[in-house]
Amino acid sequence: MRLFLAFVFGLALSVALSGPVQAAPPAEESSNSGGSSNRFLALFNIAGDEGEEEEVEEPDDPRSFTMPAIVAPLSDNGRLTGFAYVLVRVRVAAGNDIWSIQENAHYALDALVRAAHRHNLSAPGGQVLDEDMAVEVWSRVLGEIYGENALERVEIRDFDVRLIG
């Protein structure tokens, strides 16, 4: 028993004297919805170039946030060709409460998905998202939800297309 206790004490002493344990640096998380956009991009950007460096994003504007991913159908002449998974970033105009707008983002997300199904947001050929049309339609929808002057800017941060067959 003494031998066992001496071994445990010696092991504990050697661990204590070996110096501080180096922890891995914390993963970078953006302030948008708990960092979910990075997981989204990692999930849908599997075929990316390994040698390609990621763009370094400027520090986030405290009046901006990224909406959860929007799934928009793509079609050509009424035939479904695929889906676009879109990250939309909005900037709240001065004088509006960003927290209440961000808390109601799930209502806005529902309205944006419905608008994407009502309007054809695909470019001719149905292979890619028409970004200008999508921003126009989604800006109008967000204006109806939050008020005409509540948002300063709506932009598409990134999107990924998955075609059917």
VENQUIUR-V522045 format. One record per pair of residues at least 6 apart in sequence whose C-alpha atoms are under 8 Angstrom apart, sorted by the first residue. I is the first residue (numbers start at 1). J is the second residue. If there is no record, write none. Layout:
i: {I	I}
j: {J	J}
This chain:
i: {29	29	30	31	31	32	32	32	33	33	33	33	36	37	37	37	37	40	44	45	63	63	63	63	64	64	64	64	65	65	65	65	66	66	66	66	67	67	67	67	67	67	68	68	68	69	69	69	69	70	70	70	70	70	70	70	70	71	71	71	71	71	71	72	72	72	72	72	72	72	72	73	73	73	73	73	73	73	73	73	73	74	74	74	74	74	74	74	74	74	74	74	74	75	75	75	75	75	75	75	76	76	76	76	80	80	81	81	81	81	81	82	82	82	82	82	82	83	83	83	84	84	84	84	84	84	85	85	85	86	86	86	86	86	87	87	87	87	88	88	88	88	88	89	89	89	89	90	90	90	90	90	91	91	91	91	92	92	92	92	92	93	93	93	93	93	96	101	108	108	111	112	112	112	115	115	115	116	121	121	121	121	121	122	122	122	123	123	127	127	128	129	131	135	135	135	138	139	142	143	143	143}
j: {35	38	60	60	65	65	66	67	65	66	67	68	68	66	68	69	87	69	160	160	91	92	93	98	89	90	91	92	89	90	91	102	87	88	89	90	87	88	89	90	105	109	87	88	109	85	86	87	88	84	85	86	87	88	109	112	113	83	84	85	86	113	116	83	84	85	86	113	116	117	121	80	81	82	83	84	116	117	120	121	122	80	81	82	83	84	120	121	122	126	127	128	129	81	82	120	122	125	126	127	122	124	125	126	126	164	126	127	163	164	165	126	127	161	162	163	164	161	162	163	128	129	159	160	161	162	159	160	161	156	157	158	159	160	156	157	158	159	154	155	156	157	158	154	155	156	157	151	152	153	154	155	151	152	153	154	98	150	151	152	153	149	150	151	152	153	150	146	142	145	141	138	141	142	137	138	141	134	129	130	131	133	134	128	129	130	129	130	161	163	161	161	156	154	155	156	154	154	151	149	150	151}
